[in-house]
Amino acid sequence: MTVFIIRRLVLMIGILCVTSFLVFAAVEFSPGNVANKMLGPYSTSEQREILFRKLNLDDPLLVRYGRWIGGVLGLADDPLGNPELGLGFHDPRGTRYFGNLGYSTLFKEPVNDILWDRLGNTGILAGITFAVLLPLSLAFGVFSGMRAGSVTDRSLSLIGATLISIPEFASSVFLMAIFVVSLKWLPGTSPLTPSPDWPVFLQFVLPVTVLVLYDFGYVARMIRGSMVEVMNMDFIRTAILKGLPIRRVVLGHALRNALIAPFTIILLQINWLITGVVVTEVVFSFPGFGRLLLEGALYGDIALIEATTLVALLLAVITRLVGDIGYMLLNPRIRLT
């Protein structure tokens, strides 16, 4: 198992290096001068010229990528912190430290001071959503899979397919029309700032509901399909013919095997809940990671784009590692591959 994990770690480090280089190259080769994009539209020509020299932007792309990675790893200084530029950027951690993601020209402060707060907000939103989504999808998926072809199964499949087809912004507007405009039970925005009228926990209700409704049908249908396949296997029929209680058959034999196929789907929801809920965060003015990525892209904040993309890639490879380990625990035969 140790060799298996080491091989996966080496592979994921390689994937992270390649993908981060592609992101860096895409940002560098996007229209416009790199120095101008880093400093923002209100910078002076003198500042851009100084930064151009400090970054040595006429060097080959691989060299510039190496310097950027060196800054992230704390092996090089961040050039935007140079006082000669007159930008007024100041990082209390210094210009050289591990995890230095640069300065945001949009927010006029270090990316680290913005990114981790936003990521924490989205992490809370994703955790609450996942805690509701997973048991709900498991219950409906297993229940429907055990009654394949029945009226209950068809009804649950129809509900799931309907929920999948409704976009996030549509369900957000529909729920706001009911619970915000008509009933006035919930706030229409989620800035996560306490107020006498709307405590913070109520500000999570609508975003969590939208995400659960949107994702529930997809995950439940995947679990249902896998459960139908497992329930038709010979070892399940044998267990039933032996007179084992159906609850023991399902929980002790069928469920573990049924989770092998949807395991990847379930893990992918973690990535989506952190990096892919831009629409929900924008609709509800939620100060999250996805909205931060959108703001950086719209403004052209290079440091913010590169930092958020790097974090998203890191989350993806960590999820992949957890998925590989989970496969090994669910199916020991994978250890031989």
C-alpha positions in Angstrom: 0.0 0.0 0.0 2.9 2.4 0.8 4.4 1.8 -2.7 1.0 2.4 -4.3 0.6 5.7 -2.5 4.2 6.8 -3.3 3.6 6.1 -7.0 0.4 8.0 -7.0 2.0 11.0 -5.2 4.8 11.1 -7.8 2.3 11.0 -10.6 0.2 13.7 -9.1 3.2 16.0 -8.6 4.0 15.6 -12.3 0.4 16.4 -13.2 0.4 19.4 -11.0 3.7 20.7 -12.5 2.4 20.2 -16.1 -1.0 21.8 -15.5 0.3 24.7 -13.5 2.8 25.4 -16.4 -0.1 25.4 -18.9 -2.1 27.8 -16.8 0.9 30.1 -16.4 1.6 30.0 -20.2 -2.1 30.7 -21.0 -2.1 33.8 -18.7 1.3 35.0 -20.0 0.2 34.7 -23.6 -3.2 36.3 -23.2 -3.6 39.6 -25.0 -1.8 42.6 -23.4 1.6 43.3 -21.9 2.3 41.1 -18.8 3.6 44.1 -16.8 0.5 46.1 -17.6 -1.8 43.2 -16.6 0.0 42.7 -13.3 0.0 46.3 -12.3 -3.5 47.1 -13.5 -4.9 49.7 -15.9 -4.0 52.7 -13.7 -0.3 52.1 -13.5 2.3 54.5 -15.0 4.6 53.7 -17.9 7.5 54.1 -15.5 6.2 51.5 -13.2 5.5 49.1 -16.1 9.1 49.6 -17.4 10.6 48.9 -13.9 8.5 45.8 -13.5 9.4 44.6 -17.0 13.1 44.8 -16.1 12.6 43.3 -12.6 10.7 40.3 -14.1 13.0 40.0 -17.1 9.9 39.4 -19.3 12.1 38.9 -22.4 13.4 35.7 -20.9 12.1 32.3 -22.2 8.8 31.1 -20.8 10.3 28.2 -18.9 12.7 30.5 -17.1 9.8 32.8 -16.1 7.8 29.9 -14.9 10.7 28.7 -12.8 10.9 32.1 -11.2 7.2 32.1 -10.5 7.4 28.7 -8.9 10.4 29.8 -6.9 8.4 32.7 -5.5 5.6 30.3 -4.5 8.1 28.0 -2.8 9.8 30.8 -1.0 13.1 30.6 -3.1 12.7 34.1 -4.7 11.4 37.5 -3.8 8.1 38.8 -5.1 9.0 41.7 -7.5 5.7 43.5 -6.8 6.9 44.1 -3.2 9.9 46.1 -4.5 9.6 49.8 -3.2 11.0 51.1 -6.5 7.7 50.4 -8.1 5.9 52.8 -5.7 2.9 50.5 -5.5 2.7 50.6 -1.7 2.3 46.8 -1.5 3.3 45.4 1.9 3.2 41.8 3.1 3.8 41.4 6.8 5.3 38.0 6.1 8.0 39.5 3.9 8.7 39.2 0.2 10.1 35.6 0.4 8.3 32.8 2.2 6.8 29.4 1.3 3.3 29.9 -0.1 3.8 33.4 -1.3 1.1 33.9 -4.0 1.9 37.5 -4.8 -0.2 40.7 -4.6 -3.6 41.3 -5.9 -3.9 44.4 -8.0 -7.7 44.3 -7.6 -7.8 44.2 -3.8 -4.4 46.0 -3.3 -3.2 43.5 -0.7 -1.4 40.1 -0.6 -3.3 37.3 -2.2 -2.9 35.1 0.9 -4.9 37.6 2.9 -7.9 37.2 0.5 -7.6 33.7 -0.8 -7.7 31.7 2.4 -10.7 33.6 3.9 -12.7 33.0 0.7 -11.6 29.4 0.5 -12.7 28.9 4.1 -16.1 30.4 3.4 -16.6 28.1 0.4 -15.3 25.2 2.5 -18.0 25.7 5.1 -20.6 26.0 2.4 -19.3 22.8 0.7 -19.1 20.9 4.0 -22.7 21.7 4.9 -23.9 20.9 1.4 -22.0 17.6 1.3 -23.2 16.6 4.8 -26.8 17.0 3.5 -26.3 15.7 0.0 -24.4 12.5 0.7 -26.8 10.7 3.1 -29.8 12.0 1.1 -28.4 10.6 -2.2 -27.4 7.4 -0.6 -30.8 6.8 1.0 -32.7 7.6 -2.2 -30.3 5.8 -4.5 -30.2 2.6 -2.4 -34.0 2.6 -1.9 -34.6 3.2 -5.6 -32.1 0.6 -6.6 -33.6 -2.1 -4.5 -37.0 -1.5 -6.2 -35.8 -1.2 -9.8 -38.7 -0.8 -12.2 -41.3 -0.1 -9.5 -43.5 3.0 -9.4 -41.3 4.3 -6.5 -38.2 3.8 -8.6 -39.7 5.6 -11.7 -40.9 8.5 -9.5 -37.5 9.0 -7.9 -35.8 8.8 -11.3 -38.2 11.4 -12.7 -37.6 13.7 -9.8 -33.8 13.3 -10.1 -33.8 14.0 -13.8 -36.0 17.0 -13.4 -33.7 18.5 -10.7 -30.6 17.9 -12.9 -32.2 19.8 -15.7 -32.9 23.0 -13.7 -29.9 25.4 -13.7 -28.6 26.9 -10.5 -29.6 30.4 -11.3 -33.1 29.3 -12.2 -33.7 27.5 -8.9 -32.0 30.4 -7.0 -34.5 32.9 -8.5 -37.4 30.5 -7.8 -36.5 29.9 -4.2 -35.9 33.6 -3.6 -39.3 34.5 -5.1 -40.9 32.2 -2.5 -38.8 32.4 0.6 -37.4 36.0 0.3 -40.0 38.0 -1.6 -43.3 36.3 -0.7 -42.8 34.7 2.7 -39.8 36.9 3.9 -38.4 34.0 5.9 -34.9 34.1 4.6 -32.4 36.7 3.4 -31.8 37.2 -0.3 -28.1 37.6 -0.1 -25.4 35.8 1.9 -22.5 38.2 2.7 -21.8 36.3 5.9 -21.9 39.5 8.0 -24.0 39.3 11.2 -27.1 41.5 11.3 -30.0 41.9 13.8 -32.4 40.6 11.1 -30.5 37.8 9.5 -28.0 35.8 11.6 -25.2 34.1 9.6 -26.6 30.6 9.8 -29.7 31.7 7.9 -27.6 33.1 5.2 -26.4 29.6 4.3 -29.9 28.1 3.9 -30.7 29.2 0.3 -27.2 28.6 -1.2 -27.1 25.1 0.4 -30.6 24.3 -0.8 -29.8 25.3 -4.3 -26.6 23.2 -4.4 -28.3 20.2 -2.9 -31.2 20.3 -5.3 -29.0 20.7 -8.3 -26.6 17.9 -7.4 -28.9 15.4 -5.6 -30.5 13.9 -8.7 -27.1 13.2 -10.4 -25.5 11.5 -7.4 -28.6 9.6 -6.5 -29.0 8.2 -10.0 -25.4 7.1 -10.1 -25.8 5.2 -6.8 -29.2 3.8 -8.0 -27.6 2.4 -11.2 -24.8 0.8 -9.3 -27.2 -0.6 -6.7 -29.3 -2.2 -9.4 -26.3 -3.9 -10.9 -25.0 -5.3 -7.5 -28.5 -6.5 -6.4 -28.6 -8.7 -9.5 -25.3 -10.5 -8.8 -25.1 -14.1 -7.8 -23.6 -13.6 -4.3 -26.5 -11.3 -3.4 -29.1 -13.9 -4.6 -27.2 -16.6 -2.6 -27.3 -14.5 0.5 -31.0 -13.9 0.2 -31.7 -17.6 -0.5 -29.8 -18.5 2.6 -32.4 -16.5 4.6 -30.2 -13.6 5.6 -32.3 -10.5 6.6 -32.5 -8.0 3.8 -31.1 -5.3 5.9 -28.0 -7.4 6.6 -27.7 -8.2 2.9 -27.9 -4.6 1.8 -25.7 -3.0 4.5 -23.2 -5.9 4.9 -22.8 -7.0 1.2 -24.5 -4.9 -1.4 -23.8 -1.4 -0.3 -20.0 -1.7 -0.1 -19.8 -3.1 -3.6 -22.4 -0.7 -4.9 -20.2 2.3 -3.8 -17.2 1.3 -5.8 -18.5 2.7 -9.1 -20.0 5.9 -7.8 -17.1 6.6 -5.5 -15.4 8.8 -8.1 -18.6 10.6 -8.8 -19.0 11.4 -5.1 -15.4 12.7 -4.7 -15.9 14.9 -7.8 -18.6 16.7 -6.0 -16.0 17.9 -3.5 -14.1 19.6 -6.3 -17.3 21.0 -7.8 -18.6 22.3 -4.4 -15.4 24.3 -3.9 -14.3 25.4 -7.3 -17.5 25.1 -9.5 -20.2 26.9 -7.6 -19.5 30.3 -9.1 -23.1 30.9 -10.2 -24.6 30.3 -6.8 -22.0 32.4 -5.1 -22.6 35.3 -7.5 -26.4 35.1 -7.3 -26.3 35.2 -3.5 -23.3 37.6 -3.2 -21.5 34.9 -1.2 -17.9 35.8 -0.5 -16.5 32.5 -1.7 -13.6 31.0 -3.7 -15.5 30.7 -7.0 -16.6 34.3 -6.9 -13.0 35.3 -6.2 -11.8 33.5 -9.3 -14.5 35.2 -11.4 -13.6 38.6 -10.0 -9.9 38.1 -10.7 -10.6 36.9 -14.3 -12.9 39.9 -15.0 -10.4 42.4 -13.7 -7.4 40.7 -15.2 -5.6 40.2 -11.9 -2.8 37.8 -12.9 -1.6 37.0 -9.4 -5.2 36.2 -8.3 -5.9 34.1 -11.4 -2.7 32.1 -11.0 -3.2 31.6 -7.3 -6.8 30.4 -7.4 -6.1 28.1 -10.3 -3.1 26.6 -8.5 -5.2 26.0 -5.4 -8.0 24.4 -7.6 -5.4 22.1 -9.2 -4.0 21.2 -5.7 -7.5 20.3 -4.5 -8.1 18.2 -7.6 -4.9 16.1 -7.2 -5.6 15.6 -3.4 -9.1 14.4 -4.2 -7.5 12.0 -6.8 -5.2 10.6 -4.1 -8.1 10.2 -1.7 -10.0 8.5 -4.4 -7.2 6.0 -5.1 -6.9 5.1 -1.4 -10.7 4.8 -1.2 -10.7 2.4 -4.1 -8.1 0.3 -2.4 -10.2 0.1 0.8 -13.4 -0.7 -1.1 -11.8 -3.2 -3.5 -8.5 -4.8 -2.2 -7.9 -6.3 -5.7 -6.8 -2.8 -6.9 -3.7 -3.1 -4.7 -2.3 -5.7 -7.1 -2.3 -3.2 -10.0 
